[in-house]
Amino acid sequence: MRSASTSVFAGLLYTLGLVLLGALMAALLLSFTSIRESSLPYFTYVINAIGLLVGGYVTGRRCGGKGWYYGGLTGLFYFLLVILIGFFGFDAPMQWGTFFYLIGAFLLASFGGIMGVNSTSKR
């Protein structure tokens, strides 16, 4: 059982790594196949969902308890990072859809945290 802060940080790194890898794969698919850019939002939602699930899973597995809480924190920190990048980098305004993304990120990462806690072996 590791400390909560290092577990959440590790889950956040896993999430960011998977999102970056998924973005690279989506870019390659767009470049070398006949997939149109209009389907790109679907790719980004799926990539982010997988990244949040895995990040929450890693957090829950490393913490060993309270997976929904620490997984949810991973989703919350990922959401804040994406919002800050969007706001400072691209001058993106806050909208109602942003809050739905917050709820989705929290729920997905929480579910991953629950699964991560339940995958540890109790001795």
N, C-alpha and C positions, 0 to 999 in steps of 0.2 A: 504494500500500500504506500503510494507516494504522496507527496504534498499536493494539495489541490491546485496551487498556482502553476506548478510545473506540468501537471496533467492537463490543465486547460490550455496552457501554452503549447504543449505537444499536439493536442487535438487541433488547435488553431493552425499550427504548421502543416499538419496532415491535410486539413481542409484547403489551405492555400495552395499546397503542392498539387493536390488533385484538381483543383480548379484551373491552375495554370497549365497542367498537363492536358486537361480536357479542352481548354481554349486552343492549345496548340493543335490538338487532333481535329477540332472543329474547323480551324483555319486550313488545315491540310485537306480536309474533306471538301471545303468550299473551293479550294484552288484546283483540285485534281479530279473532281467529279462534276456531275451536272446538277448538283443540289443548288437551289437558289438561296440568295441571302434572305429572302422573306421567311425562311424556316429557321433562321438563326435564333430568334427568341426561344423557340422550343429547345434547341440545343443548350442554351445558357441555363434555362430552368432545370433541365435534367442534370447538367454538369454540376450546378450548385447544389442540387438536392443530394446527389451522390457524395459530393464533398462534405456536406454537412452531416450526412448519416455516418460516414466513415470517421469524420473528426469527432463526433459525439461518441461513437463506439470506442475510439482510442482513448478518449478522456475517461469514459466510464470504466473501461478495462484497467486503466492505470490507477484510477482513484480507488476502485474496489467497493465503493458505496455511494449512495445518493447520486446515481447516474443521471436521473432526470434533471437534477439541479445543476450539476457540473457540466453535463452535456448542453443544457440550456444556456449556461454561461458561455460556452464555446460558440453557440449560435449567436448569442447577443454580441459578443466581441467581434465575430465575423461580420455581422450586420453593421456594427459601428464603423469597422474598417472600410467596408464597401461604401457606406454613406459618406465618410470623410473623403475618400478618394474621389467619389462622384461630385461632392460639393466643392472641394478645393481644386481638383484637377479639371473638371468639366463644367463647373458652375451649374450643376443639376439642382433644381429646386426640390423641396420636400413636397410630396403629394400624398393623397390618401392611399394610393397603391403601395407606397413605401411602408406604411404601417402593416399592411397585409404581408409584405415580405418579411417584416420583423417577426410577426406571429408565426409564419411558415418556417423561418430559420430557427426560431426557438423550439417549435414542435418537432421538426426533423432532427435537430441535434439532440434534443431530449430523448427522443425515441432511440437514437443511436446510442446514447449514454445508458439507457435502460438495458439495451441488448448487450452492451459491453460489460456492464456489471454482472448480468446473468450468465455471461460466458466464462467468467473466472471460476476456477475450481476452488471450492471451500474445503480446507483441510483442518 
